[in-house]
Amino acid sequence: MNKKEHNEGISFRNKISTVDTEGKRVWVLAKKPKGKFYNWRQLVGYFLLAFLFVVPFIKVNGEPLLLFNILERKFVIFGAIFWPQDSYLFALMMLSFMVFIVLFTVVFGRIWCGWACPQTVFMELVFRRIEWLIEGNPTKQRQKAAKGWTIDKILRRALKLGIFWLVSFLVANFLLAFIIGIDEVIKIAKEPISEHFTGFVVILIFTTFFFWLFAWFREQACVVMCPYGRIQGVLLDAKSMTVAYDYLRGEPRKGSTEKDEKEGDCTNCKQCIAVCPTNIDIRNGTQLECVNCTACIDACDATMDKIGKPHGLIRYASEENISKGEKFKFNTRIKAYSAVLLALFTFFIVLLVTRGSIEATILRTPNTLFQKQPDGTISNLYNIKVVNKTRNDIPLKLKLKSPKGEIQMAAGELMVKAKETTESVFFVKLDPKIVNSDYIEITFGVLDGEGVEIQEIETTFVGEGK
């Protein structure tokens, strides 16, 4: 590498790749990538797009497969309904999810950004393809830009932006389906706008945001706005897996060496830059703008094929692998972190599976004391609150497991409506001989209509003491 290239290699740290020296935006027109990694990324991307557009129509026992209704505080995950009473589960899951993100990034870098992030999937597999179809490949787009505005260019640009708007509107509606359900979205679409004016305005706001994001802001979302891209510099270390350039093998680059130096494998073709969606030179090392999309790997491998060199000049590797001239291996550290990630994922599943479908709370009615009954027994008044998280009405019975006594319901049979909360009151009568102190512990069993115990609850009983 000569002095000029060395200086250029260092200066990239002082600026971002999408802004020139005058502070103006550099519009990125990335070349369409080709190769095995791109093929795999397409499969992942198409699966995620299918997930977005198909899942709202999938129902389990009459409920959506996934629903995140923040307005009504109702969440459905894989057909299981979650209510505000399950908020502790969400808190635990969110904490675990944050730990998952940290560990995943430390080990595997920004694979999420390049393979599964909605911004990347929509930009690369939807909006860029529409752009290429209407305005041509990047070379043709640059040629048209140099000629200025023509009728053909204006018409093509208007068609492209019109389709961008329609796609953004479609995406906004399907995302809304994850909040209020696809049935409600279809119902709103069939009814006059005047009956759902607020909802219509919200849809327009989201549509406008998506249109702005993919038509104009584009890769700046990854470079400027995404918080995950910002914190990766803190999370990554020399052992983290990233898309990396093997400088030991590639340097000195072709055309940059002295006569007595042997050239490296890098031909300086700059195809890795041409396909980069954020316009960086991966040969400068790990950078904030890099989303690990692997486009540069495919481009470099294609060049190596042409000159008869082995693949892997740019590859998945850690900085430690590159500096030591080693291939990437699943070492003990990665295995250990992966085991923790698997444990966290298992924890998610256990929380979902073991969550009770009926949740009852029994508390002694506040500001009440014991009462002496005509038959000589002592009674306490209790409140019971039951949340039915199922889709069926369920009759419930209460059983006093200990000590021996009697339960008298104030409102007769306790019937809990589907997906509702039911409250009632009841008396517990005990023999005064059992109540030998001011407070004693009592245990209830909550039984379903078939007499199967679904929950055990402990509380206190107030007596007159001795």
Backbone torsions as a table, in degrees:
resi	resn	phi	psi	omega
1	MET	NA	127.0	-178.9
2	ASN	-80.9	176.6	-174.6
3	LYS	-62.8	-40.1	-179.7
4	LYS	-61.9	-47.0	180.0
5	GLU	-66.2	-35.5	178.1
6	HIS	-62.0	-44.1	179.6
7	ASN	-65.5	-40.1	178.6
8	GLU	-65.4	-35.8	-179.9
9	GLY	-65.7	-30.1	178.7
10	ILE	-85.3	-36.4	-174.4
11	SER	-64.9	-20.4	-179.4
12	PHE	-62.7	-22.9	179.3
13	ARG	-68.5	-20.1	-175.0
14	ASN	-93.2	2.2	-178.7
15	LYS	-154.3	166.7	174.8
16	ILE	-99.8	154.6	-170.7
17	SER	-72.8	-13.9	-176.4
18	THR	-101.6	12.3	177.4
19	VAL	-132.7	132.5	-179.0
20	ASP	-84.0	-176.7	-176.1
21	THR	-66.5	-19.9	179.2
22	GLU	-93.2	2.5	179.1
23	GLY	86.5	7.1	179.2
24	LYS	-89.8	152.0	-178.2
25	ARG	-70.4	138.2	172.6
26	VAL	-96.6	110.7	-177.2
27	TRP	-75.0	120.2	-175.1
28	VAL	-87.1	120.2	174.5
29	LEU	-118.7	83.0	-173.7
30	ALA	-74.2	141.8	176.2
31	LYS	-71.1	144.4	-179.8
32	LYS	-67.0	123.8	-179.7
33	PRO	-76.1	158.2	175.5
34	LYS	-142.4	143.7	178.0
35	GLY	144.5	177.2	-174.2
36	LYS	-66.1	-38.2	-180.0
37	PHE	-67.5	-39.0	178.6
38	TYR	-65.4	-37.3	177.5
39	ASN	-63.3	-42.7	178.2
40	TRP	-66.4	-39.7	178.9
41	ARG	-64.0	-35.8	177.6
42	GLN	-63.3	-42.5	178.9
43	LEU	-60.4	-45.0	178.3
44	VAL	-63.6	-44.7	-178.8
45	GLY	-63.2	-43.9	179.4
46	TYR	-64.8	-36.5	177.1
47	PHE	-62.8	-43.2	180.0
48	LEU	-67.2	-38.0	176.9
49	LEU	-65.4	-41.4	176.9
50	ALA	-62.7	-38.0	177.8
51	PHE	-58.8	-45.6	-178.9
52	LEU	-62.7	-43.0	-172.4
53	PHE	-92.3	-10.8	-178.3
54	VAL	-106.4	-41.3	-174.5
55	VAL	-54.5	-40.5	179.5
56	PRO	-56.8	-23.8	-179.4
57	PHE	-88.4	-10.4	-178.8
58	ILE	-86.5	130.0	-180.0
59	LYS	-127.0	147.8	176.4
60	VAL	-122.8	113.7	-178.2
61	ASN	55.0	40.1	177.4
62	GLY	84.9	-4.7	179.9
63	GLU	-110.1	148.9	177.3
64	PRO	-60.3	152.2	177.1
65	LEU	-62.9	-40.8	177.4
66	LEU	-136.1	131.6	178.1
67	LEU	-149.8	132.4	-179.7
68	PHE	-128.3	71.1	-176.4
69	ASN	-83.9	90.4	-178.0
70	ILE	-67.8	-35.0	-176.9
71	LEU	-62.6	-43.3	-179.7
72	GLU	-97.8	4.7	-179.5
73	ARG	54.0	45.5	179.3
74	LYS	-125.0	127.6	-179.4
75	PHE	-128.1	136.9	177.4
76	VAL	-124.3	121.6	179.9
77	ILE	-123.3	113.9	-177.5
78	PHE	53.5	40.1	176.0
79	GLY	87.4	-11.7	179.6
80	ALA	-91.4	128.7	-177.0
81	ILE	-86.0	132.4	176.4
82	PHE	-115.9	134.8	-178.0
83	TRP	-115.7	174.4	178.9
84	PRO	-53.9	-28.3	179.2
85	GLN	-66.7	-15.4	179.2
86	ASP	-96.3	15.2	-175.2
87	SER	-60.7	-30.5	178.9
88	TYR	-63.8	-32.4	177.0
89	LEU	-65.0	-42.4	179.2
90	PHE	-65.6	-37.9	178.3
91	ALA	-62.3	-45.0	178.8
92	LEU	-64.6	-41.8	-179.4
93	MET	-67.0	-37.7	179.3
94	MET	-67.1	-40.5	177.1
95	LEU	-63.1	-43.8	178.5
96	SER	-64.0	-38.0	-179.9
97	PHE	-64.0	-39.7	178.3
98	MET	-63.8	-43.2	177.0
99	VAL	-62.6	-40.1	178.9
100	PHE	-59.0	-46.2	-178.9
101	ILE	-60.6	-45.4	-178.6
102	VAL	-61.7	-51.4	-178.2
103	LEU	-63.6	-41.5	-179.1
104	PHE	-62.0	-42.8	-179.3
105	THR	-68.3	-40.7	179.7
106	VAL	-59.0	-39.1	-176.6
107	VAL	-87.2	-50.2	-169.6
108	PHE	-108.2	7.2	177.2
109	GLY	64.9	-142.2	-175.1
110	ARG	-99.4	42.4	178.0
111	ILE	-59.5	-36.8	178.6
112	TRP	-55.8	-45.0	-176.0
113	CYS	-61.5	-43.0	-174.9
114	GLY	-83.3	-21.7	-172.8
115	TRP	-112.9	-32.6	-170.4
116	ALA	-131.0	-9.3	-179.3
117	CYS	-63.3	131.3	179.3
118	PRO	-54.1	-36.5	179.1
119	GLN	-60.1	-45.4	179.9
120	THR	-69.1	-45.1	-176.9
121	VAL	-61.4	-49.5	-178.9
122	PHE	-67.4	-41.3	-177.0
123	MET	-65.5	-46.7	-173.8
124	GLU	-81.0	-37.5	-172.9
125	LEU	-99.2	-12.3	-178.3
126	VAL	-121.7	-68.0	-169.6
127	PHE	-71.1	-41.4	177.5
128	ARG	-64.1	-36.4	-179.1
129	ARG	-68.1	-38.0	174.8
130	ILE	-62.2	-42.0	-179.9
131	GLU	-62.9	-46.0	179.3
132	TRP	-63.4	-38.9	-177.8
133	LEU	-64.8	-39.5	-174.7
134	ILE	-90.8	-44.4	-174.4
135	GLU	-102.6	-5.8	178.7
136	GLY	94.1	177.2	-179.6
137	ASN	-71.4	171.4	-177.0
138	PRO	-54.1	-37.1	179.8
139	THR	-62.6	-46.2	178.8
140	LYS	-64.5	-37.1	179.8
141	GLN	-64.9	-39.4	178.4
142	ARG	-67.4	-38.8	179.1
143	GLN	-63.4	-42.9	178.8
144	LYS	-67.1	-36.1	178.9
145	ALA	-64.6	-36.5	-179.4
146	ALA	-69.4	-25.9	-178.8
147	LYS	-83.7	-9.3	-178.4
148	GLY	83.4	-167.8	-175.7
149	TRP	-83.9	126.5	175.5
150	THR	-124.5	168.6	178.5
151	ILE	-59.4	-43.7	-179.9
152	ASP	-60.9	-43.8	-178.7
153	LYS	-66.4	-41.5	-180.0
154	ILE	-63.0	-44.2	180.0
155	LEU	-64.9	-43.3	179.6
156	ARG	-65.7	-40.2	179.5
157	ARG	-65.8	-41.3	179.2
158	ALA	-64.8	-41.0	178.3
159	LEU	-63.9	-44.4	-179.8
160	LYS	-61.1	-48.4	-178.5
161	LEU	-66.1	-34.5	177.1
162	GLY	-63.2	-43.8	178.0
163	ILE	-67.7	-39.2	175.6
164	PHE	-55.7	-43.5	-179.0
165	TRP	-64.9	-43.2	-179.8
166	LEU	-64.1	-42.6	178.3
167	VAL	-64.0	-41.6	178.3
168	SER	-62.2	-39.6	178.2
169	PHE	-64.5	-40.9	178.8
170	LEU	-64.6	-44.9	179.7
171	VAL	-62.1	-43.5	179.8
172	ALA	-59.5	-40.9	179.6
173	ASN	-67.7	-39.2	179.8
174	PHE	-71.8	-33.7	174.5
175	LEU	-67.1	-36.1	176.3
176	LEU	-62.9	-32.8	179.6
177	ALA	-62.9	-27.9	177.1
178	PHE	-75.5	-11.7	-179.7
179	ILE	-100.7	-47.3	-176.4
180	ILE	-112.6	-6.8	179.8
181	GLY	98.2	144.5	-176.3
182	ILE	-66.6	-33.1	179.5
183	ASP	-62.2	-41.1	180.0
184	GLU	-69.2	-37.2	178.5
185	VAL	-63.5	-44.5	178.8
186	ILE	-64.4	-39.8	178.5
187	LYS	-61.7	-45.1	179.4
188	ILE	-63.3	-38.6	-178.8
189	ALA	-65.1	-31.0	-177.6
190	LYS	-83.3	-21.3	-176.4
191	GLU	-93.3	160.4	-179.2
192	PRO	-59.6	146.3	179.8
193	ILE	-59.2	-33.5	-178.0
194	SER	-60.2	-26.5	-179.7
195	GLU	-81.9	-15.8	-179.6
196	HIS	-137.5	47.5	-173.4
197	PHE	-63.4	-42.3	-179.6
198	THR	-62.3	-44.9	178.2
199	GLY	-63.1	-37.0	178.6
200	PHE	-63.7	-42.1	178.6
201	VAL	-63.4	-41.0	178.9
202	VAL	-61.8	-43.3	178.3
203	ILE	-61.7	-41.8	178.5
204	LEU	-63.2	-37.9	179.3
205	ILE	-64.3	-46.8	179.3
206	PHE	-66.4	-39.0	177.9
207	THR	-61.6	-44.8	179.1
208	THR	-62.3	-39.6	178.6
209	PHE	-62.9	-48.0	-180.0
210	PHE	-63.7	-40.4	178.5
211	PHE	-60.9	-47.0	178.5
212	TRP	-62.5	-39.8	-177.3
213	LEU	-63.9	-44.8	-174.0
214	PHE	-94.9	-21.2	179.9
215	ALA	-89.5	-30.3	-176.0
216	TRP	-126.6	-50.9	-173.5
217	PHE	-70.8	-43.0	170.7
218	ARG	48.1	-121.9	-175.0
219	GLU	-66.1	-15.0	178.1
220	GLN	-63.0	-24.2	177.2
221	ALA	-61.1	-38.2	179.3
222	CYS	-76.9	-36.3	-174.1
223	VAL	-81.8	-40.5	-171.3
224	VAL	-107.4	-45.5	-166.9
225	MET	-92.2	-34.0	-172.0
226	CYS	-69.1	119.6	179.2
227	PRO	-68.7	-29.2	-179.7
228	TYR	-62.8	-39.0	177.7
229	GLY	-64.0	-32.0	-179.2
230	ARG	-72.4	-39.4	-175.3
231	ILE	-84.0	-9.2	-178.8
232	GLN	-62.5	-31.4	179.2
233	GLY	-62.2	-27.8	178.3
234	VAL	-82.9	-35.0	-174.1
235	LEU	-82.8	-33.1	-177.5
236	LEU	-75.9	146.6	173.2
237	ASP	-137.3	-172.6	-174.2
238	ALA	-66.9	-14.7	-178.5
239	LYS	-102.3	-3.5	-179.4
240	SER	-72.7	142.5	179.6
241	MET	-79.5	125.3	178.3
242	THR	-138.3	171.8	168.6
243	VAL	-80.4	116.0	-170.5
244	ALA	-132.1	151.5	177.3
245	TYR	-97.4	129.4	179.4
246	ASP	-82.9	91.2	-176.1
247	TYR	-71.5	-24.2	178.2
248	LEU	-66.2	-37.1	-180.0
249	ARG	-86.6	-34.3	-172.7
250	GLY	-84.6	-28.1	-176.0
251	GLU	-95.3	150.8	-7.7
252	PRO	-70.9	146.8	-177.9
253	ARG	-73.8	158.9	178.9
254	LYS	-60.4	131.3	177.9
255	GLY	85.3	3.2	-177.4
256	SER	-121.1	9.3	-173.8
257	THR	-106.5	161.2	171.8
258	GLU	-78.7	167.8	-175.2
259	LYS	-63.6	-30.8	-176.9
260	ASP	-90.8	5.4	179.1
261	GLU	-101.9	144.4	177.8
262	LYS	-88.1	131.2	-178.0
263	GLU	-71.4	147.6	174.7
264	GLY	-82.4	-174.4	-177.4
265	ASP	-77.8	-17.7	-179.2
266	CYS	-71.0	120.4	-178.7
267	THR	-85.6	-2.5	-178.4
268	ASN	62.0	32.3	-179.6
269	CYS	-74.5	-20.3	177.3
270	LYS	62.7	22.5	174.9
271	GLN	-67.7	-28.3	177.7
272	CYS	-63.8	-31.0	177.8
273	ILE	-79.1	-37.9	-176.1
274	ALA	-62.5	-33.4	-177.4
275	VAL	-93.7	-6.9	-175.2
276	CYS	-71.0	124.4	-179.0
277	PRO	-72.5	-11.0	177.4
278	THR	-117.6	9.3	170.1
279	ASN	66.0	34.9	178.7
280	ILE	-102.4	165.1	172.3
281	ASP	-105.0	104.5	-175.4
282	ILE	-62.9	-18.4	179.7
283	ARG	-68.2	-13.4	177.1
284	ASN	-82.1	-4.6	179.3
285	GLY	104.7	-177.3	-179.8
286	THR	-61.1	131.2	-176.4
287	GLN	-134.8	155.8	-179.5
288	LEU	-55.5	-40.2	-173.9
289	GLU	-74.9	-17.2	-175.8
290	CYS	-70.0	126.0	179.7
291	VAL	-106.3	11.7	177.5
292	ASN	56.6	43.6	-176.4
293	CYS	-82.0	-11.4	177.9
294	THR	72.2	5.5	179.1
295	ALA	-61.1	-37.6	-179.9
296	CYS	-68.5	-30.6	177.9
297	ILE	-64.3	-48.6	179.7
298	ASP	-62.0	-41.6	-178.9
299	ALA	-65.1	-42.2	-179.0
300	CYS	-69.2	-41.1	178.5
301	ASP	-61.1	-37.8	178.4
302	ALA	-63.4	-39.7	177.7
303	THR	-67.4	-40.5	178.8
304	MET	-62.3	-36.4	176.7
305	ASP	-61.3	-38.4	-177.4
306	LYS	-68.8	-32.4	-177.8
307	ILE	-102.4	6.5	176.0
308	GLY	73.0	30.1	178.4
309	LYS	-107.0	155.2	179.9
310	PRO	-69.9	153.8	176.0
311	HIS	-66.3	166.8	171.3
312	GLY	103.0	8.6	175.0
313	LEU	-62.2	-39.3	167.5
314	ILE	-115.9	127.1	-173.5
315	ARG	-157.9	173.7	170.4
316	TYR	-73.8	120.0	179.8
317	ALA	-165.7	165.4	174.2
318	SER	-98.0	164.9	177.7
319	GLU	-61.9	-34.6	178.2
320	GLU	-65.5	-41.4	177.1
321	ASN	-60.2	-44.2	-177.8
322	ILE	-65.2	-48.6	-175.9
323	SER	-64.8	-29.6	-179.7
324	LYS	-96.0	-2.1	-179.6
325	GLY	68.0	33.7	-177.3
326	GLU	-107.9	158.0	171.5
327	LYS	-84.2	154.7	-179.4
328	PHE	-67.8	131.4	179.6
329	LYS	-130.5	151.4	174.1
330	PHE	-82.0	87.3	-177.3
331	ASN	-79.4	-176.6	-177.5
332	THR	-61.1	-38.5	-179.5
333	ARG	-61.7	-47.2	-179.4
334	ILE	-65.1	-41.2	179.5
335	LYS	-62.8	-41.2	-179.5
336	ALA	-65.6	-46.1	179.3
337	TYR	-64.7	-39.1	178.7
338	SER	-64.1	-36.3	177.3
339	ALA	-63.2	-39.5	177.3
340	VAL	-65.6	-41.2	177.8
341	LEU	-61.6	-41.6	178.3
342	LEU	-64.6	-38.8	178.8
343	ALA	-64.3	-40.0	178.6
344	LEU	-65.9	-42.3	178.1
345	PHE	-62.7	-41.0	177.0
346	THR	-62.0	-37.1	178.8
347	PHE	-61.1	-42.1	176.4
348	PHE	-57.0	-48.0	-176.9
349	ILE	-63.9	-42.3	180.0
350	VAL	-62.3	-41.2	178.5
351	LEU	-61.2	-40.8	-179.1
352	LEU	-68.8	-41.8	-174.6
353	VAL	-74.5	-39.6	-174.1
354	THR	-86.9	-4.0	179.5
355	ARG	-63.5	128.7	-178.9
356	GLY	-70.3	143.5	179.4
357	SER	-84.7	-21.2	175.4
358	ILE	-122.2	128.8	180.0
359	GLU	-127.4	115.1	-177.7
360	ALA	-113.2	142.9	175.5
361	THR	-126.7	127.4	178.6
362	ILE	-121.5	123.1	178.4
363	LEU	-133.6	144.1	175.0
364	ARG	-66.4	135.8	-177.2
365	THR	-58.0	127.2	-177.0
366	PRO	-61.2	150.2	174.8
367	ASN	60.4	30.1	175.2
368	THR	-124.5	147.2	176.4
369	LEU	-109.7	-176.4	178.5
370	PHE	-73.0	158.8	175.2
371	GLN	-125.4	141.4	175.2
372	LYS	-92.9	124.3	-177.5
373	GLN	-91.0	158.0	-179.5
374	PRO	-55.8	-29.9	-178.7
375	ASP	-83.7	5.6	176.5
376	GLY	93.3	-9.9	179.5
377	THR	-78.0	164.2	176.4
378	ILE	-110.9	133.6	-178.0
379	SER	-122.0	151.6	171.6
380	ASN	-125.5	148.2	178.5
381	LEU	-99.0	133.6	-176.8
382	TYR	-126.5	150.0	171.6
383	ASN	-105.5	137.2	173.9
384	ILE	-122.2	134.4	178.3
385	LYS	-125.5	123.7	-175.5
386	VAL	-123.5	130.1	176.0
387	VAL	-106.6	121.0	177.5
388	ASN	-98.3	109.0	-177.1
389	LYS	-93.4	6.7	-178.9
390	THR	-97.5	-178.7	-179.7
391	ARG	-101.3	9.9	-177.3
392	ASN	-125.1	147.4	172.2
393	ASP	-69.6	136.3	-176.2
394	ILE	-129.9	121.8	172.6
395	PRO	-78.5	137.4	-178.9
396	LEU	-121.4	151.7	175.3
397	LYS	-128.5	148.5	176.7
398	LEU	-108.7	138.4	178.1
399	LYS	-128.2	131.1	176.7
400	LEU	-86.1	106.3	-174.8
401	LYS	-80.3	-36.5	176.5
402	SER	-162.7	141.3	-6.9
403	PRO	-76.8	-171.5	179.2
404	LYS	-72.2	131.2	-178.9
405	GLY	-171.6	-164.7	-176.1
406	GLU	-130.1	141.4	175.4
407	ILE	-111.6	130.3	178.8
408	GLN	-124.2	110.4	-180.0
409	MET	-75.7	137.5	-178.3
410	ALA	-78.6	-27.2	-175.6
411	ALA	-119.8	24.8	177.9
412	GLY	76.4	-148.0	-176.0
413	GLU	-62.1	140.9	-179.9
414	LEU	-94.7	105.7	179.2
415	MET	-111.4	122.1	-177.9
416	VAL	-103.8	118.9	-179.0
417	LYS	-70.8	152.5	-179.8
418	ALA	-61.0	133.6	175.6
419	LYS	57.0	30.9	179.8
420	GLU	-131.7	168.8	175.6
421	THR	-109.7	129.4	-178.4
422	THR	-119.2	137.7	177.9
423	GLU	-124.5	146.8	179.0
424	SER	-155.9	173.5	177.8
425	VAL	-128.9	155.9	178.1
426	PHE	-157.1	162.2	178.5
427	PHE	-106.5	146.0	169.9
428	VAL	-117.4	125.4	-179.4
429	LYS	-111.6	129.0	179.7
430	LEU	-127.4	152.8	174.3
431	ASP	-68.6	132.2	-178.8
432	PRO	-58.5	-22.9	178.9
433	LYS	-67.5	-26.9	179.8
434	ILE	-77.1	-34.2	-177.3
435	VAL	-85.8	83.5	-174.6
436	ASN	-99.2	12.8	177.4
437	SER	-151.6	176.8	-179.6
438	ASP	-64.7	-35.5	-179.7
439	TYR	-134.3	139.6	171.0
440	ILE	-133.8	155.1	178.5
441	GLU	-85.8	134.6	174.5
442	ILE	-127.7	153.0	-175.9
443	THR	-125.9	130.4	177.3
444	PHE	-108.4	151.0	169.4
445	GLY	-115.6	130.6	177.5
446	VAL	-98.9	118.6	-174.9
447	LEU	-112.4	146.0	175.2
448	ASP	-83.5	-175.4	-175.4
449	GLY	-62.2	-21.5	-179.7
450	GLU	-96.7	5.7	177.5
451	GLY	84.4	11.1	179.0
452	VAL	-87.5	128.2	-179.4
453	GLU	-72.6	126.6	-179.2
454	ILE	-111.5	-12.7	179.4
455	GLN	-162.4	145.3	175.2
456	GLU	-117.8	131.9	-175.4
457	ILE	-129.0	134.1	176.4
458	GLU	-111.0	139.9	175.9
459	THR	-152.2	-165.4	-176.5
460	THR	-118.5	158.5	176.8
461	PHE	-126.4	131.6	-177.0
462	VAL	-94.7	130.5	177.7
463	GLY	-126.0	-178.1	-177.9
464	GLU	-88.7	-6.9	177.6
465	GLY	72.5	-172.0	-178.0
466	LYS	-124.1	NA	NA
